[in-house]
Amino acid sequence: MKSSVTAAFLLSLVFFSFSAISAEGPDPAKALAGADWSKMETVTVTMNEYSFSPSPIVLKEGVPTRLVLKNAGKEAHYFVAERFFRGIATRKVQGSDGEIKAPFFTAVEVYPGKMLEWFLVPARKGVYELLCTVKGHAEHGMKGKIEVR
Protein backbone atom coordinates (compact mmCIF):
# COMPACT_ATOMS: atom_id res chain seq x y z
CA MET A 1 0.00 0.00 0.00
CA LYS A 2 2.76 2.41 0.99
CA SER A 3 4.64 1.87 -2.30
CA SER A 4 1.50 2.46 -4.40
CA VAL A 5 0.81 5.73 -2.54
CA THR A 6 4.43 6.79 -3.08
CA ALA A 7 4.24 5.87 -6.76
CA ALA A 8 0.98 7.80 -7.19
CA PHE A 9 2.52 10.82 -5.46
CA LEU A 10 5.62 10.72 -7.70
CA LEU A 11 3.50 10.39 -10.84
CA SER A 12 1.39 13.37 -9.80
CA LEU A 13 4.56 15.43 -9.23
CA VAL A 14 5.81 14.53 -12.71
CA PHE A 15 2.41 15.40 -14.23
CA PHE A 16 2.13 18.75 -12.42
CA SER A 17 5.75 19.64 -13.19
CA PHE A 18 5.24 18.87 -16.87
CA SER A 19 1.98 20.85 -16.88
CA ALA A 20 3.72 23.87 -15.33
CA ILE A 21 6.55 23.73 -17.88
CA SER A 22 4.09 23.33 -20.78
CA ALA A 23 1.97 26.24 -19.55
CA GLU A 24 5.00 28.53 -19.38
CA GLY A 25 6.45 27.91 -22.81
CA PRO A 26 5.59 27.03 -26.36
CA ASP A 27 4.78 23.57 -27.58
CA PRO A 28 8.27 22.63 -28.90
CA ALA A 29 7.02 19.86 -31.17
CA LYS A 30 4.47 22.16 -32.81
CA ALA A 31 6.94 25.05 -33.24
CA LEU A 32 9.60 22.75 -34.72
CA ALA A 33 7.15 20.91 -36.99
CA GLY A 34 5.95 24.20 -38.48
CA ALA A 35 9.45 25.60 -39.02
CA ASP A 36 10.80 26.01 -42.55
CA TRP A 37 14.52 25.42 -41.96
CA SER A 38 15.30 26.37 -45.58
CA LYS A 39 14.51 29.97 -44.52
CA MET A 40 16.66 29.82 -41.38
CA GLU A 41 18.41 33.01 -40.26
CA THR A 42 21.85 33.03 -38.65
CA VAL A 43 22.71 35.28 -35.71
CA THR A 44 26.25 35.22 -34.30
CA VAL A 45 26.97 36.18 -30.69
CA THR A 46 30.57 36.76 -29.65
CA MET A 47 31.51 36.39 -25.99
CA ASN A 48 34.60 38.12 -24.59
CA GLU A 49 35.80 39.26 -21.21
CA TYR A 50 33.25 40.73 -20.25
CA SER A 51 30.64 41.26 -22.91
CA PHE A 52 28.16 39.77 -25.36
CA SER A 53 28.17 41.25 -28.86
CA PRO A 54 25.84 42.29 -30.31
CA SER A 55 23.70 43.60 -27.52
CA PRO A 56 20.81 43.44 -27.85
CA ILE A 57 20.64 40.16 -29.73
CA VAL A 58 17.63 40.47 -32.04
CA LEU A 59 15.64 37.43 -33.19
CA LYS A 60 12.31 37.09 -35.00
CA GLU A 61 9.34 35.29 -33.53
CA GLY A 62 8.55 32.08 -35.41
CA VAL A 63 11.65 32.24 -37.63
CA PRO A 64 14.00 29.24 -37.47
CA THR A 65 17.35 30.51 -36.26
CA ARG A 66 20.91 29.23 -36.12
CA LEU A 67 22.33 31.01 -33.07
CA VAL A 68 26.13 30.79 -33.27
CA LEU A 69 27.78 31.26 -29.86
CA LYS A 70 31.50 32.08 -30.25
CA ASN A 71 33.81 32.44 -27.29
CA ALA A 72 36.59 34.78 -28.41
CA GLY A 73 37.78 35.18 -24.81
CA LYS A 74 40.42 33.44 -22.72
CA GLU A 75 37.93 32.11 -20.15
CA ALA A 76 34.87 29.88 -20.36
CA HIS A 77 31.59 31.81 -20.58
CA TYR A 78 28.00 30.91 -19.92
CA PHE A 79 25.01 32.04 -21.99
CA VAL A 80 22.15 32.14 -19.47
CA ALA A 81 18.70 33.61 -20.21
CA GLU A 82 16.19 31.44 -18.36
CA ARG A 83 13.02 33.31 -19.40
CA PHE A 84 14.19 33.29 -23.02
CA PHE A 85 14.93 29.55 -22.83
CA ARG A 86 11.29 28.96 -21.82
CA GLY A 87 10.06 30.90 -24.87
CA ILE A 88 11.87 28.96 -27.59
CA ALA A 89 11.72 25.55 -29.21
CA THR A 90 15.16 23.96 -29.49
CA ARG A 91 15.93 21.61 -32.34
CA LYS A 92 19.52 20.89 -31.28
CA VAL A 93 22.83 22.34 -30.12
CA GLN A 94 25.93 21.17 -31.94
CA GLY A 95 29.66 21.63 -31.94
CA SER A 96 32.57 19.87 -33.62
CA ASP A 97 32.40 17.03 -31.07
CA GLY A 98 28.71 16.17 -31.44
CA GLU A 99 25.20 17.43 -30.88
CA ILE A 100 22.63 17.57 -28.11
CA LYS A 101 18.89 17.34 -28.64
CA ALA A 102 16.71 18.46 -25.75
CA PRO A 103 13.46 20.41 -25.36
CA PHE A 104 15.05 23.14 -23.20
CA PHE A 105 18.23 24.20 -21.42
CA THR A 106 19.05 26.26 -18.34
CA ALA A 107 22.57 27.32 -19.41
CA VAL A 108 24.97 26.90 -22.31
CA GLU A 109 28.73 26.98 -21.65
CA VAL A 110 31.22 27.73 -24.40
CA TYR A 111 34.91 27.04 -23.82
CA PRO A 112 37.62 29.56 -24.76
CA GLY A 113 38.26 29.68 -28.50
CA LYS A 114 35.30 27.38 -29.23
CA MET A 115 31.81 27.80 -30.65
CA LEU A 116 28.42 26.12 -30.58
CA GLU A 117 25.53 26.30 -33.03
CA TRP A 118 22.07 26.35 -31.49
CA PHE A 119 19.15 25.63 -33.81
CA LEU A 120 15.96 27.11 -32.36
CA VAL A 121 12.65 28.77 -33.08
CA PRO A 122 11.78 31.82 -30.93
CA ALA A 123 8.13 31.29 -30.10
CA ARG A 124 7.37 34.21 -27.79
CA LYS A 125 7.99 37.94 -28.32
CA GLY A 126 9.68 39.82 -25.52
CA VAL A 127 12.85 41.30 -24.08
CA TYR A 128 14.93 38.88 -22.04
CA GLU A 129 17.85 39.34 -19.67
CA LEU A 130 21.11 37.59 -20.60
CA LEU A 131 24.15 37.07 -18.40
CA CYS A 132 27.27 35.02 -17.85
CA THR A 133 27.06 33.17 -14.55
CA VAL A 134 30.79 32.53 -14.17
CA LYS A 135 31.73 34.09 -10.82
CA GLY A 136 32.41 37.81 -11.24
CA HIS A 137 31.59 38.04 -14.95
CA ALA A 138 28.12 39.61 -14.64
CA GLU A 139 29.49 41.99 -12.01
CA HIS A 140 32.13 43.09 -14.55
CA GLY A 141 29.38 43.86 -17.07
CA MET A 142 28.86 40.57 -18.88
CA LYS A 143 25.14 41.13 -19.25
CA GLY A 144 22.93 41.77 -22.22
CA LYS A 145 19.46 41.57 -23.70
CA ILE A 146 17.75 39.31 -26.17
CA GLU A 147 14.85 40.84 -28.10
CA VAL A 148 12.37 38.62 -29.90
CA ARG A 149 10.33 40.78 -32.27
C-alpha positions as CSV (number, residue, x, y, z in Angstrom):
1,M,0.0,0.0,0.0
2,K,2.8,2.4,1.0
3,S,4.6,1.9,-2.3
4,S,1.5,2.5,-4.4
5,V,0.8,5.7,-2.5
6,T,4.4,6.8,-3.1
7,A,4.2,5.9,-6.8
8,A,1.0,7.8,-7.2
9,F,2.5,10.8,-5.5
10,L,5.6,10.7,-7.7
11,L,3.5,10.4,-10.8
12,S,1.4,13.4,-9.8
13,L,4.6,15.4,-9.2
14,V,5.8,14.5,-12.7
15,F,2.4,15.4,-14.2
16,F,2.1,18.7,-12.4
17,S,5.8,19.6,-13.2
18,F,5.2,18.9,-16.9
19,S,2.0,20.8,-16.9
20,A,3.7,23.9,-15.3
21,I,6.5,23.7,-17.9
22,S,4.1,23.3,-20.8
23,A,2.0,26.2,-19.6
24,E,5.0,28.5,-19.4
25,G,6.4,27.9,-22.8
26,P,5.6,27.0,-26.4
27,D,4.8,23.6,-27.6
28,P,8.3,22.6,-28.9
29,A,7.0,19.9,-31.2
30,K,4.5,22.2,-32.8
31,A,6.9,25.0,-33.2
32,L,9.6,22.7,-34.7
33,A,7.2,20.9,-37.0
34,G,5.9,24.2,-38.5
35,A,9.5,25.6,-39.0
36,D,10.8,26.0,-42.5
37,W,14.5,25.4,-42.0
38,S,15.3,26.4,-45.6
39,K,14.5,30.0,-44.5
40,M,16.7,29.8,-41.4
41,E,18.4,33.0,-40.3
42,T,21.9,33.0,-38.7
43,V,22.7,35.3,-35.7
44,T,26.2,35.2,-34.3
45,V,27.0,36.2,-30.7
46,T,30.6,36.8,-29.6
47,M,31.5,36.4,-26.0
48,N,34.6,38.1,-24.6
49,E,35.8,39.3,-21.2
50,Y,33.2,40.7,-20.2
51,S,30.6,41.3,-22.9
52,F,28.2,39.8,-25.4
53,S,28.2,41.2,-28.9
54,P,25.8,42.3,-30.3
55,S,23.7,43.6,-27.5
56,P,20.8,43.4,-27.8
57,I,20.6,40.2,-29.7
58,V,17.6,40.5,-32.0
59,L,15.6,37.4,-33.2
60,K,12.3,37.1,-35.0
61,E,9.3,35.3,-33.5
62,G,8.5,32.1,-35.4
63,V,11.6,32.2,-37.6
64,P,14.0,29.2,-37.5
65,T,17.4,30.5,-36.3
66,R,20.9,29.2,-36.1
67,L,22.3,31.0,-33.1
68,V,26.1,30.8,-33.3
69,L,27.8,31.3,-29.9
70,K,31.5,32.1,-30.2
71,N,33.8,32.4,-27.3
72,A,36.6,34.8,-28.4
73,G,37.8,35.2,-24.8
74,K,40.4,33.4,-22.7
75,E,37.9,32.1,-20.1
76,A,34.9,29.9,-20.4
77,H,31.6,31.8,-20.6
78,Y,28.0,30.9,-19.9
79,F,25.0,32.0,-22.0
80,V,22.1,32.1,-19.5
81,A,18.7,33.6,-20.2
82,E,16.2,31.4,-18.4
83,R,13.0,33.3,-19.4
84,F,14.2,33.3,-23.0
85,F,14.9,29.6,-22.8
86,R,11.3,29.0,-21.8
87,G,10.1,30.9,-24.9
88,I,11.9,29.0,-27.6
89,A,11.7,25.5,-29.2
90,T,15.2,24.0,-29.5
91,R,15.9,21.6,-32.3
92,K,19.5,20.9,-31.3
93,V,22.8,22.3,-30.1
94,Q,25.9,21.2,-31.9
95,G,29.7,21.6,-31.9
96,S,32.6,19.9,-33.6
97,D,32.4,17.0,-31.1
98,G,28.7,16.2,-31.4
99,E,25.2,17.4,-30.9
100,I,22.6,17.6,-28.1
101,K,18.9,17.3,-28.6
102,A,16.7,18.5,-25.7
103,P,13.5,20.4,-25.4
104,F,15.0,23.1,-23.2
105,F,18.2,24.2,-21.4
106,T,19.1,26.3,-18.3
107,A,22.6,27.3,-19.4
108,V,25.0,26.9,-22.3
109,E,28.7,27.0,-21.6
110,V,31.2,27.7,-24.4
111,Y,34.9,27.0,-23.8
112,P,37.6,29.6,-24.8
113,G,38.3,29.7,-28.5
114,K,35.3,27.4,-29.2
115,M,31.8,27.8,-30.7
116,L,28.4,26.1,-30.6
117,E,25.5,26.3,-33.0
118,W,22.1,26.4,-31.5
119,F,19.1,25.6,-33.8
120,L,16.0,27.1,-32.4
121,V,12.6,28.8,-33.1
122,P,11.8,31.8,-30.9
123,A,8.1,31.3,-30.1
124,R,7.4,34.2,-27.8
125,K,8.0,37.9,-28.3
126,G,9.7,39.8,-25.5
127,V,12.8,41.3,-24.1
128,Y,14.9,38.9,-22.0
129,E,17.8,39.3,-19.7
130,L,21.1,37.6,-20.6
131,L,24.1,37.1,-18.4
132,C,27.3,35.0,-17.9
133,T,27.1,33.2,-14.6
134,V,30.8,32.5,-14.2
135,K,31.7,34.1,-10.8
136,G,32.4,37.8,-11.2
137,H,31.6,38.0,-15.0
138,A,28.1,39.6,-14.6
139,E,29.5,42.0,-12.0
140,H,32.1,43.1,-14.6
141,G,29.4,43.9,-17.1
142,M,28.9,40.6,-18.9
143,K,25.1,41.1,-19.2
144,G,22.9,41.8,-22.2
145,K,19.5,41.6,-23.7
146,I,17.7,39.3,-26.2
147,E,14.8,40.8,-28.1
148,V,12.4,38.6,-29.9
149,R,10.3,40.8,-32.3
